[in-house]
Amino acid sequence: MSDQDFKHVVNLLKKLGLSIGDQGLYSATNFLLNILMVRWLSIEEYGFFALSFSLFLFFSSIHNSVILEPITVLATANHKDHLGDYLRTETRLNLYTVTAIGIVCIVSSFVAGIFSSRMGTSLMVVGLSTPFLLSYWFFRRICYIENLPHVAVFGSGVYSVLVLTGIFLMRNSNFLGSIAAFALMSLASLISSLVIWVGFRRLRTDRPEEKSAAIHEVMKEQWHYGKWVIGVSILYWINSSISIPFLALDTGFGESGVYRSLQNLILPLQQIGVAIGNLFLPWFAAIRFSNRKQANRLILQVIAGFFVSGIIFILPILIFPEVVLSALYGTGNFESYLLEARVISIVGLVLMINAVLTFILQARKKPNSVLFANLCGSIISIFLVIPIIQQLGLFGAVIGLLMTSIAILIPLLILVKNQFQHYENYMVSNE
């Protein structure tokens, strides 16, 4: 290995470590927040938090579709030569988008409140919190586009300190609750966003001020890519989160709280996949393979890495679920959900593989293929999972999540294989 190759590997490993560190800080903080809320609140109150957070995820999927995923792919693929200009326009577009989402949530809360006061309250909480939470997601994402992962790490460190300090202060003052937790996350997100913005200003002083790109042109480009991703994101929410509001309305907030508590077991595994994807996606979008063998080798290495790390993570849950549950949530609360915990751990492994296959198709600018795979899962969710939940309750929701994740995995594997077969045929025809 030459010195240049060695430096390239070291630099890549450094960036990977920073990416995992950033996502690890942010995810570990939210993971601990959820764990402490399960321990300190009633399961019904935590169920209300789970319902509110599932609604937030629905609206965040729209933001992810029209802002985060398009800029992650298009910034490095189409705007590398005028990145500062492009990102300034994106910052304005993000502000308009999160404000619009917040207004929609607040208006919807008044309508929903006519039928369910708690649903109306949930939407109001989401509407007031969403602009702050999503703006922080936006600033963290552009850290990777700007090749400044250490700034994201610092921002996540600030977020972590604020949230963990805040939740202990709230508990000691008897102020902790679902609404207070959203307020705390919003304040921490606002301050951390400002920290990242200041970091950009200091590190990018050498970049000349350019005239901002026409926002309508940027919107047109992003819509061309994101129109498929919107469908993917909505279908993803159906596949992963629809059981929470359904359980809350059908059986009460208690079972939705337990279901969310079980999902917390695999939350770190999912966030590790996101961390690697944040680093992997912009790079993979820009790379051009010379042949199918080179592409397939890289794909297999990435999938194998995800699979091995996933197996290592889920083994304790599979073998000692009672130990894991009691360590996280205390004794006497979850001893009757050991089988559900084991099933959830397998779901986590499948979701991690689904994530890397999705990143590959997104980087190849094939969001329509991802849409098709998630549509397969949504068909299972709507026509099979909901009836199973009606019959089996919480256990049906867990089994349904496994069925849905497998229904997505199968077409994703086929589509990734076909994508690189098509790429090889294209190379041969142009020789």
WOHU-V983392 format. One record per pair of residues at least 24 apart in sequence whose C-alpha atoms are under 8 Angstrom apart, sorted by the first residue. I is the first residue (numbers start at 0). J is the second residue. D is the distance in Angstrom with one decimal. If there is no record, write none. Layout:
I:J:D + I:J:D
This chain:
14:148:6.7 + 14:278:7.6 + 15:275:6.9 + 15:278:6.8 + 17:148:5.9 + 17:149:6.1 + 17:152:6.7 + 18:148:6.1 + 18:152:7.5 + 18:274:5.7 + 18:275:6.8 + 18:277:7.4 + 18:278:6.6 + 19:271:6.7 + 19:274:5.3 + 19:275:6.6 + 20:152:6.4 + 21:148:7.6 + 21:149:7.9 + 21:151:6.0 + 21:152:4.2 + 21:153:7.8 + 21:155:5.9 + 21:156:7.9 + 21:274:7.6 + 22:152:7.9 + 22:155:7.8 + 22:270:6.7 + 22:271:6.9 + 22:273:7.6 + 22:274:5.3 + 23:267:7.9 + 23:270:7.5 + 23:271:7.1 + 23:274:7.8 + 24:152:7.6 + 24:155:5.9 + 24:156:6.4 + 24:159:6.6 + 25:155:5.4 + 25:156:7.7 + 25:158:7.2 + 25:159:6.5 + 26:266:7.9 + 26:267:6.5 + 26:270:6.3 + 27:267:7.1 + 28:159:5.5 + 28:162:7.2 + 28:163:7.0 + 30:263:6.9 + 30:266:7.2 + 30:267:7.4 + 32:162:7.8 + 32:163:7.2 + 32:166:7.5 + 33:260:7.8 + 33:263:7.5 + 34:260:7.8 + 34:263:7.8 + 34:327:6.5 + 34:328:6.7 + 37:260:7.2 + 37:328:6.7 + 38:328:5.6 + 38:329:7.1 + 40:176:7.3 + 42:252:7.6 + 42:253:5.4 + 42:256:5.6 + 42:257:7.1 + 43:251:7.9 + 43:252:4.9 + 43:253:4.5 + 43:256:6.4 + 44:176:7.4 + 44:177:6.8 + 44:252:7.4 + 44:256:7.9 + 45:177:6.9 + 45:252:7.8 + 45:253:8.0 + 45:256:5.4 + 46:247:7.5 + 46:252:4.6 + 46:253:5.7 + 46:254:7.3 + 46:255:5.2 + 46:256:3.6 + 46:257:7.4 + 46:259:7.6 + 47:117:7.9 + 47:121:7.7 + 47:177:7.0 + 47:252:6.1 + 47:256:7.4 + 48:177:5.1 + 48:178:7.7 + 48:256:8.0 + 49:243:7.2 + 49:255:6.9 + 49:256:6.1 + 49:259:6.2 + 50:121:7.3 + 50:243:6.2 + 50:244:5.8 + 50:247:7.3 + 50:255:7.4 + 51:121:4.9 + 51:122:6.9 + 51:124:7.4 + 51:125:6.6 + 52:125:7.6 + 53:240:6.1 + 53:241:7.9 + 53:243:7.0 + 53:244:7.5 + 54:121:7.8 + 54:122:7.2 + 54:125:7.2 + 55:125:5.7 + 55:129:7.0 + 56:236:7.2 + 57:233:6.9 + 57:236:6.0 + 58:100:7.0 + 59:129:7.7 + 59:133:6.9 + 60:229:7.3 + 60:232:5.1 + 60:233:6.5 + 60:236:7.4 + 61:229:6.0 + 61:232:6.8 + 61:233:7.5 + 62:96:7.1 + 62:97:7.2 + 62:133:7.5 + 63:232:7.6 + 64:225:5.4 + 64:226:7.6 + 64:228:5.0 + 64:229:4.9 + 64:232:6.6 + 65:221:6.5 + 65:222:6.8 + 65:225:5.3 + 65:226:7.7 + 65:228:7.7 + 65:229:7.1 + 66:93:6.7 + 66:137:8.0 + 66:221:7.6 + 67:137:6.5 + 67:140:7.1 + 68:225:7.6 + 68:228:7.9 + 69:221:5.7 + 69:224:6.4 + 69:225:6.1 + 70:221:7.7 + 71:140:7.6 + 71:141:7.8 + 71:144:6.7 + 71:280:7.1 + 71:281:5.8 + 72:280:7.0 + 72:281:5.7 + 72:284:6.0 + 72:361:7.6 + 72:362:6.3 + 72:364:7.8 + 74:144:7.1 + 75:144:7.2 + 75:281:6.1 + 75:282:7.8 + 75:284:7.3 + 75:285:6.3 + 76:281:7.9 + 76:284:6.3 + 76:285:5.4 + 83:206:7.4 + 83:209:7.7 + 84:208:7.8 + 84:209:5.8 + 84:210:6.7 + 84:211:5.2 + 84:212:6.2 + 85:211:7.0 + 85:212:6.1 + 86:141:8.0 + 87:211:6.6 + 88:211:5.9 + 88:212:6.1 + 88:213:7.6 + 88:214:6.2 + 88:217:7.8 + 89:217:7.9 + 92:214:7.4 + 93:134:7.2 + 93:137:7.5 + 94:130:8.0 + 94:134:7.5 + 97:129:6.9 + 97:130:4.8 + 97:133:6.8 + 97:134:7.2 + 98:130:5.9 + 100:126:7.2 + 100:129:7.5 + 100:130:7.5 + 101:125:7.5 + 101:126:4.2 + 101:127:6.2 + 101:128:7.7 + 101:129:6.0 + 101:130:6.1 + 102:126:6.5 + 124:178:6.7 + 124:181:7.3 + 128:181:6.5 + 128:182:6.9 + 128:185:5.5 + 129:185:7.8 + 131:185:5.4 + 131:186:7.5 + 131:188:5.8 + 131:189:5.6 + 132:184:7.2 + 132:185:5.7 + 132:188:5.6 + 132:189:7.5 + 134:188:7.7 + 134:189:7.9 + 134:192:7.0 + 135:188:5.4 + 135:189:6.9 + 135:191:7.0 + 135:192:5.1 + 138:192:6.3 + 138:195:6.8 + 138:196:7.4 + 139:192:8.0 + 139:195:7.7 + 140:277:7.3 + 143:277:6.9 + 143:278:6.5 + 144:281:7.0 + 150:195:6.2 + 150:198:6.5 + 150:199:7.9 + 151:195:6.8 + 153:195:7.8 + 154:191:5.1 + 154:192:7.1 + 154:194:6.1 + 154:195:5.7 + 155:191:7.1 + 157:187:7.7 + 157:190:8.0 + 157:191:6.0 + 158:187:5.2 + 158:188:6.5 + 158:190:7.7 + 158:191:5.7 + 161:187:5.8 + 162:187:6.3 + 224:364:7.6 + 224:366:7.4 + 225:366:7.9 + 227:366:5.6 + 227:367:5.4 + 227:370:6.5 + 228:366:5.9 + 228:367:7.5 + 228:370:7.0 + 230:370:6.3 + 231:366:7.7 + 231:369:6.5 + 231:370:4.6 + 231:373:6.2 + 231:374:7.7 + 234:370:7.8 + 234:373:5.9 + 234:374:6.3 + 234:376:7.9 + 234:377:6.0 + 235:373:6.3 + 235:377:7.8 + 237:377:6.3 + 237:380:7.1 + 238:373:7.6 + 238:376:6.2 + 238:377:5.6 + 238:380:6.0 + 238:400:7.2 + 238:403:6.4 + 238:404:7.7 + 239:400:6.8 + 242:385:7.6 + 242:396:6.2 + 246:388:7.9 + 246:392:7.5 + 246:393:7.6 + 249:389:8.0 + 250:392:7.7 + 254:393:6.4 + 255:393:8.0 + 258:393:6.7 + 258:396:8.0 + 258:397:7.8 + 261:339:7.7 + 261:340:6.2 + 261:343:7.0 + 262:343:6.8 + 264:340:7.8 + 264:343:7.8 + 264:344:7.3 + 265:313:7.9 + 265:343:7.3 + 265:344:6.3 + 265:347:5.4 + 266:347:8.0 + 268:309:6.8 + 268:312:7.1 + 268:347:6.7 + 268:348:7.8 + 268:351:7.1 + 269:347:6.9 + 269:350:7.1 + 269:351:6.0 + 272:305:7.5 + 272:351:6.0 + 272:354:6.6 + 272:355:7.2 + 273:354:7.7 + 276:354:8.0 + 276:355:7.1 + 276:358:6.6 + 280:358:6.1 + 280:359:7.5 + 280:361:7.8 + 280:362:5.9 + 281:362:7.3 + 283:359:7.6 + 283:362:6.0 + 284:362:4.3 + 284:363:6.3 + 284:364:7.9 + 289:426:7.9 + 290:423:6.2 + 290:426:7.4 + 291:419:6.3 + 291:420:7.1 + 291:422:7.2 + 291:423:5.4 + 294:419:7.4 + 295:419:7.6 + 301:355:7.7 + 302:352:6.7 + 302:355:6.7 + 302:356:7.9 + 305:351:6.8 + 305:352:6.6 + 305:355:7.6 + 306:348:7.1 + 306:351:7.6 + 306:352:6.7 + 309:347:7.7 + 309:348:5.4 + 309:351:7.1 + 310:348:6.9 + 313:344:5.5 + 313:345:7.3 + 313:347:7.8 + 313:348:7.4 + 316:340:6.9 + 316:341:6.1 + 316:344:6.4 + 317:341:5.0 + 317:344:6.7 + 339:394:6.4 + 339:397:6.3 + 342:397:6.9 + 342:398:7.1 + 342:401:7.3 + 343:397:6.6 + 343:401:7.4 + 345:401:7.5 + 346:400:7.1 + 346:401:5.3 + 346:404:6.8 + 349:404:6.4 + 349:405:6.9 + 349:408:7.2 + 350:404:6.3 + 352:408:7.6 + 353:404:7.9 + 353:407:7.3 + 353:408:5.7 + 353:411:7.2 + 356:411:6.3 + 356:412:7.2 + 356:415:6.9 + 357:411:7.3 + 359:415:7.4 + 360:415:6.6 + 360:418:7.9 + 368:411:7.9 + 368:414:6.8 + 369:411:7.2 + 371:410:8.0 + 372:406:7.8 + 372:407:5.1 + 372:408:7.6 + 372:410:5.4 + 372:411:5.9 + 373:407:5.6 + 374:407:8.0 + 375:406:6.1 + 375:407:6.1 + 375:410:8.0 + 376:403:4.8 + 376:404:6.7 + 376:405:7.9 + 376:406:5.1 + 376:407:5.1 + 377:403:7.2 + 379:403:5.9 + 379:406:7.4
